Amino acid sequence: MTAAPLRLGVNVDHIATLRNARGGIVPDPVRAAHMAAGAGAENVTAHLREDRRHITDDDIARLRTEVSLPLNMEMAATPEMRDIARNHRPHAACLVPERRTERTTEGGLDAAGDDGRLAEAVAALTEVGTRVSLFIEPEPRHLEAARAMGAPAVELHTGRFCDTEGDEQAHELARLTTAAARAAELGLECHAGHGLTYATVPPVARIPQIVELNIGHFLVAEGVFMGLDETVRHMRAVMDAARGETTEDKA
Ligand code: PXP
């Protein structure tokens, strides 16, 4: 059996962070998205935060209409963001926590403890044809909650895996591996992201049920020195090389 292809979503938030440092129009996240498309990315990801600290409403409008890549809009499950997303109808939306009360201790959404707000956002976005994912810790209870509220996809938080070393990191990888298998059993499309670098991407890319990785900060940081085009191409190559080593692929 061959592992499903692995998509790369390039998160352009920190292109906007750099632009906003001077309040002007450069560097332009839309230009970054065009470049990511040319370098082998399959999606562009952007997080419209409540405080608009990087991506703006105008960026979302332009990423939606001027870029050939499908837009994955990261957003909190608030009425404001829901209405903006319903207006733009992005290809995908990833619901993320913005406030302390919305997140688990490790950082993903508290899907299992949802008071109805997440489920409401999933339904409202699904209704306009947007594929919703929930950004969660790799824990069965959050996967089951995502399934119960009708989300078609989840994004597993790789932050702890990326921030740890040795045995602790091996433990985090095992949690991701188990969660990805459970997601597939539940019929959930499985994505992953946060903190990924050339060094941390290979083990995650080898998990056969994960079909999309969303990567931002490292690509922008490395792109400052090597160029964004070269950096996205290299990340794509690292992902593809690791994916070629999946056990399912060899079977
Ligand atoms: N996925 C989600 C849901 C995120 O919130 C972020 C951070 O914006 C990322 C992926 C990308 O993380 P990083 O910028 O660390 O690569």
Boltz pocket constraint, residues with backbone or C-beta under 6 A from the ligand:
constraints:
  - pocket:
      binder: B
      contacts: [[A, 11], [A, 13], [A, 47], [A, 74], [A, 94], [A, 96], [A, 135], [A, 155], [A, 192], [A, 193], [A, 194], [A, 195], [A, 196], [A, 214], [A, 215], [A, 216], [A, 217], [A, 218]]
      max_distance: 6.0
